[in-house]
């Protein structure tokens, strides 16, 4: 093979071709005919099979992109709707919590007013009872009388609270003696006298 190439090169060097004429610069009609036929066959092949397939692929891609854009728009719309619903629920929850707080304030104010009215009634009843019994002196100033009355009411409430604590404790100490809750519930008056003794 190498030998034939070397021989061909030697032949090419030995034969010097004459200078080309102008007619050799342009292609021959046979070459033009073969080129035109090859182009026509290639054009027909591309037009008949390749181009429809490329168009189908482009249409599929366009449809896929259009579908993706529509789904993205639907998702965005749905997300916006859910966000609006969430904000509405949050606003409703705030309104409900404000309504509950306002109702609790009104209830607390009402309870405070009721407790204050009850305390005033109890104080008035206590003052009336004390005046009937003649427990107050006439030379006592009104401020001192109010202070005495407040102390007397607080002492009574404290005593009632202590009775409740005694009922629910398991063991209590009265003086140096250990007393169980059962003994206190059976005879609370006895325990008071034992504590005083």
ZADO-1210 file (C-alpha; in nm, 4 decimals, padded with zeros to 6 digits):
<atoms>
<atom x="00.0000" y="00.0000" z="00.0000" code="UNK" pos="1"/>
<atom x="00.2791" y="00.2361" z="00.0923" code="UNK" pos="2"/>
<atom x="00.4580" y="00.1359" z="-00.2195" code="UNK" pos="3"/>
<atom x="00.1639" y="00.2314" z="-00.4379" code="UNK" pos="4"/>
<atom x="00.1405" y="00.5712" z="-00.2697" code="UNK" pos="5"/>
<atom x="00.5090" y="00.6335" z="-00.3244" code="UNK" pos="6"/>
<atom x="00.4759" y="00.5250" z="-00.6893" code="UNK" pos="7"/>
<atom x="00.1738" y="00.7560" z="-00.7379" code="UNK" pos="8"/>
<atom x="00.3633" y="01.0507" z="-00.5904" code="UNK" pos="9"/>
<atom x="00.6575" y="00.9781" z="-00.8144" code="UNK" pos="10"/>
<atom x="00.4338" y="00.9735" z="-01.1185" code="UNK" pos="11"/>
<atom x="00.2744" y="01.3011" z="-01.0142" code="UNK" pos="12"/>
<atom x="00.6138" y="01.4686" z="-00.9867" code="UNK" pos="13"/>
<atom x="00.7241" y="01.3318" z="-01.3206" code="UNK" pos="14"/>
<atom x="00.4267" y="01.4626" z="-01.5125" code="UNK" pos="15"/>
<atom x="00.3931" y="01.8331" z="-01.4991" code="UNK" pos="16"/>
<atom x="00.0480" y="01.9418" z="-01.5915" code="UNK" pos="17"/>
<atom x="00.0047" y="02.2338" z="-01.8233" code="UNK" pos="18"/>
<atom x="-00.1462" y="02.5571" z="-01.6940" code="UNK" pos="19"/>
<atom x="-00.5282" y="02.5416" z="-01.6729" code="UNK" pos="20"/>
<atom x="-00.7469" y="02.7285" z="-01.9094" code="UNK" pos="21"/>
<atom x="-01.0438" y="02.9475" z="-01.8123" code="UNK" pos="22"/>
<atom x="-01.2812" y="02.6689" z="-01.9139" code="UNK" pos="23"/>
<atom x="-01.1372" y="02.4473" z="-01.6368" code="UNK" pos="24"/>
<atom x="-01.2272" y="02.7042" z="-01.3662" code="UNK" pos="25"/>
<atom x="-01.6063" y="02.6543" z="-01.4063" code="UNK" pos="26"/>
<atom x="-01.7779" y="02.3244" z="-01.3203" code="UNK" pos="27"/>
<atom x="-01.8822" y="02.0949" z="-01.6012" code="UNK" pos="28"/>
<atom x="-02.2515" y="02.0403" z="-01.6785" code="UNK" pos="29"/>
<atom x="-02.2266" y="01.6778" z="-01.5596" code="UNK" pos="30"/>
<atom x="-02.1127" y="01.7942" z="-01.2165" code="UNK" pos="31"/>
<atom x="-02.3947" y="02.0480" z="-01.2027" code="UNK" pos="32"/>
<atom x="-02.6499" y="01.7816" z="-01.2937" code="UNK" pos="33"/>
<atom x="-02.5234" y="01.5379" z="-01.0291" code="UNK" pos="34"/>
<atom x="-02.5189" y="01.8169" z="-00.7665" code="UNK" pos="35"/>
<atom x="-02.8730" y="01.9267" z="-00.8573" code="UNK" pos="36"/>
<atom x="-03.0010" y="01.5656" z="-00.8397" code="UNK" pos="37"/>
<atom x="-02.8299" y="01.5090" z="-00.5023" code="UNK" pos="38"/>
<atom x="-02.9763" y="01.8356" z="-00.3698" code="UNK" pos="39"/>
<atom x="-03.3247" y="01.7406" z="-00.4957" code="UNK" pos="40"/>
<atom x="-03.3066" y="01.3953" z="-00.3304" code="UNK" pos="41"/>
<atom x="-03.1783" y="01.5446" z="-00.0051" code="UNK" pos="42"/>
<atom x="-03.4416" y="01.8216" z="-00.0152" code="UNK" pos="43"/>
<atom x="-03.7199" y="01.5673" z="-00.0775" code="UNK" pos="44"/>
<atom x="-03.5942" y="01.3459" z="00.2067" code="UNK" pos="45"/>
<atom x="-03.5742" y="01.6411" z="00.4488" code="UNK" pos="46"/>
<atom x="-03.9105" y="01.7807" z="00.3361" code="UNK" pos="47"/>
<atom x="-04.0925" y="01.4430" z="00.3494" code="UNK" pos="48"/>
<atom x="-03.9516" y="01.2838" z="00.6703" code="UNK" pos="49"/>
<atom x="-03.7208" y="01.5101" z="00.8673" code="UNK" pos="50"/>
<atom x="-03.9131" y="01.8372" z="00.8607" code="UNK" pos="51"/>
<atom x="-04.2478" y="01.6854" z="00.9809" code="UNK" pos="52"/>
<atom x="-04.0679" y="01.5091" z="01.2642" code="UNK" pos="53"/>
<atom x="-03.8900" y="01.8312" z="01.3658" code="UNK" pos="54"/>
<atom x="-04.2224" y="02.0209" z="01.3502" code="UNK" pos="55"/>
<atom x="-04.3893" y="01.7500" z="01.5624" code="UNK" pos="56"/>
<atom x="-04.1111" y="01.7727" z="01.8203" code="UNK" pos="57"/>
<atom x="-04.1394" y="02.1520" z="01.8260" code="UNK" pos="58"/>
<atom x="-04.5178" y="02.1287" z="01.8666" code="UNK" pos="59"/>
<atom x="-04.4797" y="01.8779" z="02.1516" code="UNK" pos="60"/>
<atom x="-04.2268" y="02.1012" z="02.3196" code="UNK" pos="61"/>
<atom x="-04.4480" y="02.4083" z="02.2739" code="UNK" pos="62"/>
<atom x="-04.7491" y="02.2184" z="02.4140" code="UNK" pos="63"/>
<atom x="-04.5431" y="02.0952" z="02.7087" code="UNK" pos="64"/>
<atom x="-04.4168" y="02.4455" z="02.7839" code="UNK" pos="65"/>
<atom x="-04.7699" y="02.5861" z="02.7484" code="UNK" pos="66"/>
<atom x="-04.9035" y="02.3157" z="02.9842" code="UNK" pos="67"/>
<atom x="-04.6279" y="02.3872" z="03.2351" code="UNK" pos="68"/>
<atom x="-04.7072" y="02.7589" z="03.2217" code="UNK" pos="69"/>
<atom x="-05.0789" y="02.6922" z="03.2709" code="UNK" pos="70"/>
<atom x="-05.0093" y="02.4580" z="03.5650" code="UNK" pos="71"/>
<atom x="-04.7754" y="02.7165" z="03.7156" code="UNK" pos="72"/>
<atom x="-05.0464" y="02.9821" z="03.6773" code="UNK" pos="73"/>
<atom x="-05.3031" y="02.7508" z="03.8391" code="UNK" pos="74"/>
<atom x="-05.0631" y="02.6740" z="04.1224" code="UNK" pos="75"/>
<atom x="-04.9943" y="03.0442" z="04.1727" code="UNK" pos="76"/>
<atom x="-05.3662" y="03.1218" z="04.1697" code="UNK" pos="77"/>
<atom x="-05.4316" y="02.8412" z="04.4179" code="UNK" pos="78"/>
<atom x="-05.1462" y="02.9612" z="04.6409" code="UNK" pos="79"/>
<atom x="-05.2840" y="03.3160" z="04.6301" code="UNK" pos="80"/>
<atom x="-05.6289" y="03.1845" z="04.7221" code="UNK" pos="81"/>
<atom x="-05.4891" y="02.9785" z="05.0109" code="UNK" pos="82"/>
<atom x="-05.2918" y="03.2807" z="05.1304" code="UNK" pos="83"/>
<atom x="-05.6067" y="03.4936" z="05.1207" code="UNK" pos="84"/>
<atom x="-05.7985" y="03.2209" z="05.3093" code="UNK" pos="85"/>
<atom x="-05.5201" y="03.1987" z="05.5672" code="UNK" pos="86"/>
<atom x="-05.5205" y="03.5750" z="05.6157" code="UNK" pos="87"/>
<atom x="-05.9001" y="03.5721" z="05.6500" code="UNK" pos="88"/>
<atom x="-05.8820" y="03.2923" z="05.9085" code="UNK" pos="89"/>
<atom x="-05.6113" y="03.4815" z="06.0938" code="UNK" pos="90"/>
<atom x="-05.8229" y="03.7976" z="06.0942" code="UNK" pos="91"/>
<atom x="-06.1253" y="03.5977" z="06.2153" code="UNK" pos="92"/>
<atom x="-05.9152" y="03.4390" z="06.4905" code="UNK" pos="93"/>
<atom x="-05.7936" y="03.7823" z="06.5990" code="UNK" pos="94"/>
<atom x="-06.1492" y="03.9133" z="06.6051" code="UNK" pos="95"/>
<atom x="-06.2652" y="03.6115" z="06.8050" code="UNK" pos="96"/>
<atom x="-05.9774" y="03.6468" z="07.0507" code="UNK" pos="97"/>
<atom x="-06.0497" y="04.0179" z="07.0902" code="UNK" pos="98"/>
<atom x="-06.4179" y="03.9369" z="07.1471" code="UNK" pos="99"/>
<atom x="-06.3254" y="03.6730" z="07.4072" code="UNK" pos="100"/>
<atom x="-06.0886" y="03.9134" z="07.5813" code="UNK" pos="101"/>
<atom x="-06.3536" y="04.1861" z="07.5816" code="UNK" pos="102"/>
<atom x="-06.6111" y="03.9418" z="07.7180" code="UNK" pos="103"/>
<atom x="-06.3659" y="03.8321" z="07.9874" code="UNK" pos="104"/>
<atom x="-06.3045" y="04.1969" z="08.0792" code="UNK" pos="105"/>
<atom x="-06.6771" y="04.2599" z="08.1043" code="UNK" pos="106"/>
<atom x="-06.7223" y="03.9465" z="08.3156" code="UNK" pos="107"/>
<atom x="-06.4315" y="04.0456" z="08.5391" code="UNK" pos="108"/>
<atom x="-06.5731" y="04.3965" z="08.5786" code="UNK" pos="109"/>
<atom x="-06.9142" y="04.2522" z="08.6585" code="UNK" pos="110"/>
<atom x="-06.7662" y="04.0075" z="08.9122" code="UNK" pos="111"/>
<atom x="-06.5622" y="04.2862" z="09.0673" code="UNK" pos="112"/>
<atom x="-06.8712" y="04.5021" z="09.0937" code="UNK" pos="113"/>
<atom x="-07.0696" y="04.2126" z="09.2450" code="UNK" pos="114"/>
<atom x="-06.7936" y="04.1326" z="09.4950" code="UNK" pos="115"/>
<atom x="-06.7592" y="04.4978" z="09.5846" code="UNK" pos="116"/>
<atom x="-07.1365" y="04.5326" z="09.6285" code="UNK" pos="117"/>
<atom x="-07.1470" y="04.2146" z="09.8392" code="UNK" pos="118"/>
<atom x="-06.8575" y="04.3393" z="10.0517" code="UNK" pos="119"/>
<atom x="-07.0315" y="04.6715" z="10.0984" code="UNK" pos="120"/>
<atom x="-07.3542" y="04.4918" z="10.1943" code="UNK" pos="121"/>
<atom x="-07.1652" y="04.2689" z="10.4367" code="UNK" pos="122"/>
<atom x="-06.9858" y="04.5716" z="10.5796" code="UNK" pos="123"/>
<atom x="-07.3124" y="04.7565" z="10.6174" code="UNK" pos="124"/>
<atom x="-07.4733" y="04.4526" z="10.7785" code="UNK" pos="125"/>
<atom x="-07.1761" y="04.4108" z="11.0095" code="UNK" pos="126"/>
<atom x="-07.1841" y="04.7774" z="11.1043" code="UNK" pos="127"/>
<atom x="-07.5573" y="04.7556" z="11.1653" code="UNK" pos="128"/>
<atom x="-07.5147" y="04.4405" z="11.3736" code="UNK" pos="129"/>
<atom x="-07.2339" y="04.5956" z="11.5719" code="UNK" pos="130"/>
<atom x="-07.4351" y="04.9082" z="11.6322" code="UNK" pos="131"/>
<atom x="-07.7271" y="04.6985" z="11.7513" code="UNK" pos="132"/>
<atom x="-07.5018" y="04.5130" z="11.9912" code="UNK" pos="133"/>
<atom x="-07.3416" y="04.8352" z="12.1034" code="UNK" pos="134"/>
<atom x="-06.9933" y="04.7136" z="12.0201" code="UNK" pos="135"/>
<atom x="-06.8721" y="05.0457" z="11.8791" code="UNK" pos="136"/>
<atom x="-06.8010" y="05.3427" z="12.0933" code="UNK" pos="137"/>
<atom x="-06.9433" y="05.6733" z="11.9924" code="UNK" pos="138"/>
<atom x="-06.6151" y="05.8609" z="12.0211" code="UNK" pos="139"/>
<atom x="-06.4407" y="05.6463" z="11.7518" code="UNK" pos="140"/>
<atom x="-06.3480" y="05.8352" z="11.4363" code="UNK" pos="141"/>
<atom x="-06.4950" y="05.7145" z="11.1040" code="UNK" pos="142"/>
<atom x="-06.1549" y="05.6173" z="10.9641" code="UNK" pos="143"/>
<atom x="-06.0721" y="05.4112" z="11.2684" code="UNK" pos="144"/>
<atom x="-06.4169" y="05.2516" z="11.2510" code="UNK" pos="145"/>
<atom x="-06.3607" y="05.1598" z="10.8845" code="UNK" pos="146"/>
<atom x="-06.0217" y="05.0137" z="10.9718" code="UNK" pos="147"/>
<atom x="-06.1707" y="04.8067" z="11.2520" code="UNK" pos="148"/>
<atom x="-06.4475" y="04.6897" z="11.0227" code="UNK" pos="149"/>
<atom x="-06.1994" y="04.5891" z="10.7493" code="UNK" pos="150"/>
<atom x="-05.9895" y="04.3980" z="11.0020" code="UNK" pos="151"/>
<atom x="-06.2964" y="04.2225" z="11.1368" code="UNK" pos="152"/>
<atom x="-06.4082" y="04.1219" z="10.7811" code="UNK" pos="153"/>
<atom x="-06.0607" y="04.0008" z="10.6865" code="UNK" pos="154"/>
<atom x="-06.0353" y="03.8008" z="11.0073" code="UNK" pos="155"/>
<atom x="-06.3690" y="03.6342" z="10.9364" code="UNK" pos="156"/>
<atom x="-06.2660" y="03.5512" z="10.5781" code="UNK" pos="157"/>
<atom x="-05.9284" y="03.4206" z="10.6949" code="UNK" pos="158"/>
<atom x="-06.0975" y="03.2018" z="10.9501" code="UNK" pos="159"/>
<atom x="-06.3283" y="03.0575" z="10.6805" code="UNK" pos="160"/>
<atom x="-06.0278" y="02.9957" z="10.4534" code="UNK" pos="161"/>
<atom x="-05.8374" y="02.8242" z="10.7333" code="UNK" pos="162"/>
<atom x="-06.1326" y="02.5953" z="10.7980" code="UNK" pos="163"/>
<atom x="-06.1191" y="02.4914" z="10.4313" code="UNK" pos="164"/>
<atom x="-05.7455" y="02.4279" z="10.4544" code="UNK" pos="165"/>
<atom x="-05.7904" y="02.2211" z="10.7693" code="UNK" pos="166"/>
<atom x="-06.0510" y="02.0050" z="10.6016" code="UNK" pos="167"/>
<atom x="-05.8235" y="01.9136" z="10.3118" code="UNK" pos="168"/>
<atom x="-05.4908" y="01.8677" z="10.4894" code="UNK" pos="169"/>
<atom x="-05.3949" y="01.5167" z="10.5979" code="UNK" pos="170"/>
<atom x="-05.2033" y="01.6025" z="10.9128" code="UNK" pos="171"/>
<atom x="-05.1883" y="01.9280" z="11.1005" code="UNK" pos="172"/>
<atom x="-05.0304" y="02.0380" z="11.4224" code="UNK" pos="173"/>
<atom x="-05.2313" y="02.2030" z="11.6934" code="UNK" pos="174"/>
<atom x="-04.9920" y="02.3226" z="11.9536" code="UNK" pos="175"/>
<atom x="-04.7512" y="02.0328" z="12.0086" code="UNK" pos="176"/>
<atom x="-05.0102" y="01.7630" z="11.9247" code="UNK" pos="177"/>
<atom x="-05.0427" y="01.5957" z="11.5852" code="UNK" pos="178"/>
<atom x="-05.4012" y="01.5943" z="11.4615" code="UNK" pos="179"/>
<atom x="-05.5255" y="01.4143" z="11.1477" code="UNK" pos="180"/>
<atom x="-05.7751" y="01.5633" z="10.9068" code="UNK" pos="181"/>
<atom x="-06.0393" y="01.3128" z="11.0164" code="UNK" pos="182"/>
<atom x="-06.0136" y="01.4417" z="11.3745" code="UNK" pos="183"/>
<atom x="-06.0361" y="01.8012" z="11.2520" code="UNK" pos="184"/>
<atom x="-06.3465" y="01.7291" z="11.0433" code="UNK" pos="185"/>
<atom x="-06.5133" y="01.5394" z="11.3272" code="UNK" pos="186"/>
<atom x="-06.4560" y="01.7995" z="11.5886" code="UNK" pos="187"/>
<atom x="-06.3130" y="02.1265" z="11.4558" code="UNK" pos="188"/>
<atom x="-06.4396" y="02.3101" z="11.7621" code="UNK" pos="189"/>
<atom x="-06.2533" y="02.0638" z="11.9869" code="UNK" pos="190"/>
<atom x="-05.9320" y="02.1345" z="11.7997" code="UNK" pos="191"/>
<atom x="-05.9790" y="02.5063" z="11.8523" code="UNK" pos="192"/>
<atom x="-06.0210" y="02.4578" z="12.2225" code="UNK" pos="193"/>
<atom x="-05.7230" y="02.2239" z="12.2288" code="UNK" pos="194"/>
<atom x="-05.5167" y="02.4853" z="12.0481" code="UNK" pos="195"/>
<atom x="-05.6185" y="02.7499" z="12.3003" code="UNK" pos="196"/>
<atom x="-05.5347" y="02.5242" z="12.5955" code="UNK" pos="197"/>
</atoms>
